[in-house]
Amino acid sequence: MKYLILLICFSYTVLNAQTKIGFVNITRLLDTMPSRNAALAELDQFQKSGLKELREKDSLLNAMYENISNICFSSSLMVKEAEQIMQEKYQKFQRRQEELDSELLYLSDSISAPIQERIKLAISIVAERENYSGIADQTTFYYYDKTLDCTDEVIIALMKLEVQVKL
């Protein structure tokens, strides 16, 4: 009987303990960050310059190929040398394309890491201040109570962190 009473008391305590969970709209958080907008502009600029460089090299390769195919070679040795040169140029083009892809990925990671850290910090500040046990992204839930949306509070904390970073 004692154990039954203890079990009932324990169950009541566990059920009565409140877990407060908040929800944020991560997309809205990201859209309000000036540093993210600047980072996206930097990534876009890098991508455009890389594409321009690759297009120019591709045009040169195509022009070289047309010149080689239009010229009538008297010896098959010259044709083989020209094909070998074209193959080497194409391989250099492919390597440069891979390098640019790698650089873009590295740049994206290095730019997004501090932004993600600021978002996490702003969320933790609001969670501690408002006594949330956890804060989740709204998109991961089919339903949530709109009164538990703390996006605006996190945006305010995030803007304060953005100002600190600029200083």
C-alpha positions in Angstrom: 0.0 0.0 0.0 2.9 2.4 0.8 4.4 1.7 -2.6 1.1 2.4 -4.3 0.8 5.8 -2.5 4.4 6.6 -3.3 3.8 5.7 -6.9 0.7 7.9 -7.1 2.6 10.8 -5.5 5.5 10.4 -7.9 3.2 10.2 -10.9 1.4 13.3 -9.8 4.6 15.2 -9.4 5.9 14.1 -12.7 2.7 14.9 -14.5 2.4 18.2 -12.7 5.9 19.3 -13.6 5.5 21.6 -16.5 7.7 21.5 -19.5 7.6 24.7 -21.5 8.5 24.4 -25.2 8.7 27.3 -27.5 8.7 27.5 -31.3 10.5 29.7 -33.8 10.3 30.3 -37.5 13.9 29.8 -38.6 13.3 31.3 -42.0 12.0 34.5 -40.5 15.1 34.6 -38.2 17.4 34.2 -41.1 15.6 36.8 -43.3 15.9 39.5 -40.6 19.7 39.1 -40.2 21.7 41.8 -42.0 24.8 39.6 -41.8 23.1 36.7 -43.6 22.0 39.0 -46.4 25.6 40.3 -46.7 26.8 36.7 -46.7 24.3 35.7 -49.4 25.4 38.7 -51.5 29.1 37.6 -51.1 28.3 34.0 -52.1 26.3 35.2 -55.1 29.1 37.5 -56.2 31.6 34.6 -55.9 29.3 32.3 -57.8 28.8 34.8 -60.6 32.5 35.5 -61.0 33.2 31.8 -61.1 30.5 31.2 -63.7 31.9 34.1 -65.8 35.4 32.6 -65.6 34.1 29.2 -66.6 32.1 30.5 -69.5 35.1 32.4 -70.9 37.3 29.3 -70.7 34.5 27.2 -72.3 34.2 29.7 -75.1 38.0 29.6 -75.7 38.0 25.8 -75.7 35.1 25.8 -78.2 36.9 28.3 -80.4 40.1 26.3 -80.3 38.3 23.1 -81.1 36.6 24.8 -84.1 39.9 26.1 -85.3 41.5 22.7 -85.0 38.7 21.0 -86.8 38.5 23.6 -89.6 42.2 23.3 -90.3 43.1 20.6 -92.7 46.2 18.9 -91.4 48.6 17.2 -93.7 49.9 14.8 -91.2 48.1 12.7 -88.7 50.8 13.5 -86.2 49.7 17.2 -86.1 46.1 16.1 -85.5 47.1 13.9 -82.6 49.1 16.7 -81.1 46.2 19.1 -81.4 43.8 16.6 -79.9 46.3 16.0 -77.0 46.5 19.8 -76.4 42.7 20.1 -76.5 42.4 17.2 -74.0 44.9 18.9 -71.6 43.0 22.2 -71.9 39.7 20.4 -71.2 41.2 18.7 -68.1 42.4 22.0 -66.8 39.0 23.4 -67.3 37.4 20.5 -65.4 39.9 20.9 -62.5 39.2 24.6 -62.3 35.5 23.9 -62.2 36.0 21.5 -59.4 38.2 24.0 -57.6 35.5 26.7 -57.9 32.8 24.3 -56.6 35.0 23.4 -53.6 35.8 27.0 -52.9 32.1 27.9 -53.0 31.3 25.1 -50.6 34.1 26.2 -48.2 33.0 29.9 -48.4 29.4 28.9 -47.8 30.4 26.9 -44.7 32.7 29.5 -43.3 30.0 32.2 -43.8 27.1 30.2 -42.4 28.8 28.9 -39.3 28.9 32.2 -37.4 25.3 33.0 -38.5 24.1 29.6 -37.1 26.0 30.2 -33.9 24.3 33.6 -33.4 20.9 32.1 -34.0 21.7 29.3 -31.4 22.9 31.9 -28.9 19.8 34.1 -29.4 17.5 31.1 -28.9 19.4 30.0 -25.8 19.1 33.6 -24.4 15.4 33.6 -24.9 15.0 30.1 -23.6 16.8 30.9 -20.4 15.0 34.2 -19.9 11.5 32.8 -20.5 12.2 29.4 -18.8 11.7 27.3 -21.9 12.8 23.7 -21.6 13.4 23.7 -25.4 12.8 25.7 -28.5 12.1 24.0 -31.8 11.7 25.1 -35.4 8.0 25.4 -36.4 8.5 23.5 -39.6 9.3 20.3 -37.8 5.8 20.1 -36.2 2.4 19.6 -37.9 0.7 21.5 -35.2 1.8 23.9 -32.4 0.1 26.4 -30.2 0.6 29.8 -31.6 0.9 31.2 -28.1 4.2 29.3 -27.8 5.7 31.1 -30.8 8.8 33.0 -29.5 10.1 34.1 -32.9 9.7 37.8 -32.2 11.6 37.6 -28.9 14.4 35.6 -30.6 14.6 38.2 -33.4 15.1 41.0 -30.8 17.9 39.0 -29.1 19.4 38.2 -32.5 19.4 41.9 -33.6 21.2 42.8 -30.3 23.8 40.1 -31.2 24.1 41.4 -34.7 24.8 44.9 -33.4 27.5 43.5 -31.0 29.2 41.7 -33.9 29.4 45.0 -35.9 31.0 46.8 -33.0 
